Amino acid sequence: MDTRLAHRFALLPVSVLALAVFVIVLLAQWPLARNPGYFSHDELQWAVFAAQGADIDWTALQTFQYRPLTFDVWSWLSRTWFERPQAFHTVVVAGGAMNAALLAILGRHLGMAPLAAVLGAIAFALGPSAMYVHGWVGTLGDLIWVGCALLLGIVIAGRPHVALIAASSLLLTTVALLAKEAAVSIPALLAVGWLCLGRGRHWGMAAVLSALPVVVYLALRIGVLLFSAQHGNAYDWSLLHVPQRWLEYQLFAPNVAVFEAVNTLSGGFGSKRVLLSVLLWLATTALLMRIGWRWAAAFLLGGLAVLGPVLVLGAATNQYGYGFAALCAGVLAAAWGRAGDAGRCLIVILALLNLWHGANVMRDMRRVGEVQAVFSPTLAAQLGTATDATPLRLRIAPGADEWIFGRLTHQIPSYRGVRIGNRVQLVEADAAADYRVEADGRLTSLR
């Protein structure tokens, strides 16, 4: 980086750097903030639940998805903003920009150069996992728990009084657990921080204290998490899933043509994109090992810590890689000053692929929202006298993405007061149908 520019950044207070990151990310993700529609069925479902005054039971510990904080926030936001999607998305994007700002602050507190901290935080926020999380209302839980983890890291890095560390570790870990199960990884992340940051007592104390609410949480929830009936979906777990899930998350960011992490290896290892991702990962690991074992440990063990709870699941998802994306961006930004010319070239290549991939994901998220904004109200208007016994039959047009309309018709109780339920049926291309669903969400009559 230009030494004069770096020197100017060094003179700026942390608050100014954080504000700059927040504004840059908010502006860069403006297409997400101005999205006129929604991504999947859960946003449409929660709009109905919220309108009906759904009561979130904070004591329902045996519920498979026990995320009362996330669901309460989601319900309130849906009641307030659902009919104004662009306002709703702006709130979520602002939350993502705040997480990026927190990552920049954490980087500075850990001794990272100011410009590196800023650019690393921006690279995180504009990568594919963050674009997905910031563009889909259904990932509020990931937004919250990762934000709690970053805030806890900032508190610890500031080396405050032990009482503040204790209170923050207990409180923020508990809040994160109430947002999403993935927060059980926080103590392991702090332990990696202890190992890689000089084994300071602040990090060790925080790791132990944050483990207390996690132990209580698991004691209360382990039965439903491990031994409930298989759900026939991405939540089905097995230790046999671990190797493939780990590979998918490691190779996702450079694979710019893949929209969702579950398809990272869809081309097989004969795919040039997958092979390039493997080579870049090996080069990154070698670079960090050359800099020092702690750097490689932060990348490898830190990645295992943040991903550990989700590696057993039946599918890789972009949102579960959100915390991992923050870790990778932070480690590589911190490594810049020690990387040498070849290492910096590698980091630039990784950053460019990450940004390219993020732009692709943002474009697709926006496209799906635009389709939903046309399809859902049009469908509600055309349901007419359709019943559960005689549903409205929809045929997907050639060139249209069937997965989009599958999601937008999946268990939707109603839309703007019109009952949906089982009154809609997607049929095969050669089956009789009432309407053809065009790629942009319009319905063309076939009667």
Phi, psi and omega in degrees: 000149179302127185295324179293319178295317179298321180295319179296320177296324182296337181276348183277139176293158182301323181298323179291318178299316180296318179297320178298316178298314181302312183292317181298314180294317179301317180290319181294331180261020180303323175301327175289317181296328182263017179296126184278356183216196187238165191267323190212182185292329187294326176297320180290322178295314183292332175298320179291313181301318181295318180295330179277000180075038181307132181260121181274121182272105181286351180260000185280066185292341181267006173286137184301310176262085179269093182224060189298323179295312179301313184291326177293315178297316180299316180298316179296316179296322180295316178299325186276319194237355189304319181286356175235075187306323183292324175292318179301311181295325179298320177299315182292316178298321177298322175298320177293320177296325177295319177298321177297319177297320177297322178296320177296318179296317178299317178302316179294319180295335178270006176094011180288145176300142185305311182294322178296318179298318180294311183293323177297318179295320179293318178299320176300309186292335183258010176277175187294321180293316181291320178301321180293312181294317182286344181259353183239116181302330182293356181252025179304324180299320179292321177301318184286312187291322178292322176300318177297318180296318179295317180296320177296319177300321179296316180300312183295317182296335178284355179051055180281186176299148184300332180295321179291321177298315181298311182297317181294318181298315181290314185290308185292324177293320178296315178300316180298319179295326178287346178268318181196148182298331182301343180293351176297348179281349186301313179301321179295321177297317179294325177295320176295321175300317177301316183292318189269349183246032173090013177055042178291146185294333179297316180291319179297316178298316180296321179298317180293313183293321179291338178290337182297307177296331178293318178298316178298315180302312182292324178300323181277335192242351189300326181297310182290329180287323186261327193242008174288162181300145178299141186263355180068030181213198185294347180275350176297133187241154175196143176295338179291343179284340192304309183301314182292318178300316182300315179298317182300316180291323181294325188259000187292309190302316181284349183274081196293341184271354184267128180279317182237146187300332181300337181261011184305318184259015185298333179276356182074170182285356173277349179289136180296324180294317179293317180297317177299318179297320178297314181296320179293322178295316179298319179294321179296315179297318179296320178299313182292325177293324178293322179293320179163153185296327180297325179292316177295323179294321179300320181287310186280307180289322176298318178296319178294323180294312185287332181265344188315309183296339185253357181289341180274352186285166186282352179204147173276141179228150182301319185293328178285348174266006184297311178295322178296321179297320178296317179299311182298315180298318180294316181296314183290324176295320179293330182283347186307313185293343182248002192279338186076174185297314182294319180295320178294324176298318178297316181297321178296317179299314179299318181296318181294317177296320178299315180292321177299313179298317179299319179297321177297316180295317179299318179299317181289322177298317179295320181297316180298319178298320179294323177294315181299320182297336177268314189291309188299311178293326178294317178300313180300324181288335185262357184296323175051240185263013180300144179231177176297325181282326179235075184287161173288124185262127183242131176251130182282128182291151174303134181093346177274151181273107183298327183297328179297312185283335172298318178291319186283356175240008186274108174051046176269112183300315180197167176221118182051044175086353180263123182293132177255288177050235180261021182275005179231139179222126172274129184245165179293164186298333183259007181269157176296142183213158177271325181220154171255132179269116180280165185300330182269006178097351178291154176249125178254124184294138177245009182284000000 
